[in-house]
Amino acid sequence: MRAPVLDNRLRKLRLDHHEMTQQRLADLVGVTRQTIIAIESGKYAPSLVLAFRIAKVFDLSIELVFQYRV
């Protein structure tokens, strides 16, 4: 059985949202830029609370930002 994967559209959303920087998103959600980099690259899965914060920045549901694949 394959390990579950959490995909995301963060990079596209940031760029579509007035070319928001990783640092700006990090500041808005209360994490470091390195955390945003790790999430975007799929090396780190955010907590549920952080996922909600990120989705709220873009005024989207979590499912439109993150996609869970089994």
C-alpha contacts under 8 A as a table, 3 or more apart, distances in Angstrom:
res1	aa1	res2	aa2	distance
2	R	70	V	6.99
3	A	70	V	6.72
4	P	68	Y	7.16
4	P	69	R	5.65
4	P	70	V	4.34
5	V	68	Y	5.89
5	V	69	R	5.09
5	V	70	V	6.29
6	L	42	G	7.02
6	L	45	A	6.78
6	L	66	F	6.54
6	L	67	Q	5.66
6	L	68	Y	4.64
6	L	69	R	6.26
7	D	42	G	6.64
7	D	66	F	5.64
7	D	67	Q	5.01
7	D	68	Y	6.33
7	D	69	R	7.54
8	N	39	I	7.95
8	N	40	E	6.72
8	N	42	G	7.73
8	N	65	V	5.54
8	N	66	F	4.33
8	N	67	Q	6.00
9	R	12	K	5.53
9	R	13	L	6.06
9	R	40	E	7.64
9	R	64	L	7.91
9	R	65	V	5.42
9	R	66	F	6.65
10	L	13	L	5.05
10	L	14	R	5.96
10	L	40	E	5.95
10	L	65	V	6.61
11	R	14	R	5.18
11	R	15	L	6.23
11	R	40	E	6.49
12	K	15	L	5.22
12	K	16	D	6.01
13	L	16	D	5.08
13	L	17	H	5.96
13	L	58	F	7.42
14	R	17	H	5.04
14	R	18	H	7.26
14	R	19	E	5.73
14	R	20	M	4.85
14	R	21	T	6.83
14	R	22	Q	7.70
14	R	25	L	7.82
15	L	18	H	6.20
15	L	19	E	3.88
15	L	20	M	5.76
15	L	21	T	7.82
16	D	19	E	5.92
16	D	20	M	7.85
17	H	20	M	5.85
17	H	58	F	7.69
20	M	24	R	6.32
20	M	25	L	6.91
21	T	24	R	5.15
21	T	25	L	6.43
22	Q	25	L	5.23
22	Q	26	A	6.07
22	Q	33	R	5.77
22	Q	36	I	6.28
22	Q	37	I	7.19
23	Q	26	A	4.96
23	Q	27	D	6.10
23	Q	32	T	7.35
23	Q	33	R	5.01
24	R	27	D	5.09
24	R	28	L	6.22
25	L	28	L	5.07
25	L	29	V	6.30
25	L	33	R	7.90
25	L	36	I	7.62
25	L	54	I	7.81
25	L	57	V	7.97
26	A	29	V	5.37
26	A	30	G	5.80
26	A	31	V	4.96
26	A	32	T	5.43
26	A	33	R	5.32
26	A	35	T	7.62
26	A	36	I	6.27
27	D	30	G	5.19
27	D	31	V	6.41
27	D	32	T	7.29
28	L	57	V	7.43
29	V	50	L	7.14
29	V	53	R	5.82
29	V	54	I	6.31
29	V	57	V	7.85
31	V	35	T	6.38
31	V	36	I	7.56
32	T	35	T	5.26
32	T	36	I	6.82
33	R	36	I	5.15
33	R	37	I	6.26
34	Q	37	I	4.96
34	Q	38	A	6.14
35	T	38	A	5.09
35	T	39	I	6.19
35	T	44	Y	7.68
36	I	39	I	5.10
36	I	40	E	6.07
37	I	40	E	5.20
37	I	41	S	6.18
38	A	41	S	5.23
38	A	42	G	6.19
38	A	43	K	5.07
38	A	44	Y	5.25
39	I	42	G	5.14
39	I	43	K	6.01
39	I	44	Y	4.87
39	I	45	A	6.02
39	I	46	P	6.75
40	E	43	K	7.72
41	S	44	Y	7.72
42	G	45	A	6.94
46	P	49	V	7.92
46	P	50	L	5.79
46	P	51	A	5.82
47	S	50	L	5.17
47	S	51	A	6.12
48	L	51	A	5.01
48	L	52	F	6.23
49	V	52	F	5.16
49	V	53	R	6.30
50	L	53	R	4.95
50	L	54	I	6.15
51	A	54	I	5.16
51	A	55	A	6.16
51	A	62	I	6.53
51	A	66	F	7.94
52	F	55	A	5.11
52	F	56	K	6.08
52	F	61	S	7.84
52	F	62	I	6.18
53	R	56	K	5.13
53	R	57	V	6.47
54	I	57	V	5.30
54	I	58	F	6.96
55	A	58	F	5.42
55	A	59	D	6.05
55	A	60	L	5.15
55	A	61	S	5.80
55	A	62	I	5.38
55	A	64	L	7.96
55	A	65	V	6.25
56	K	59	D	4.64
56	K	60	L	6.04
56	K	61	S	7.44
57	V	60	L	7.79
60	L	64	L	6.26
60	L	65	V	7.13
61	S	64	L	5.47
61	S	65	V	6.91
62	I	65	V	5.22
62	I	66	F	5.83
63	E	66	F	5.20
63	E	67	Q	5.92
64	L	67	Q	7.26
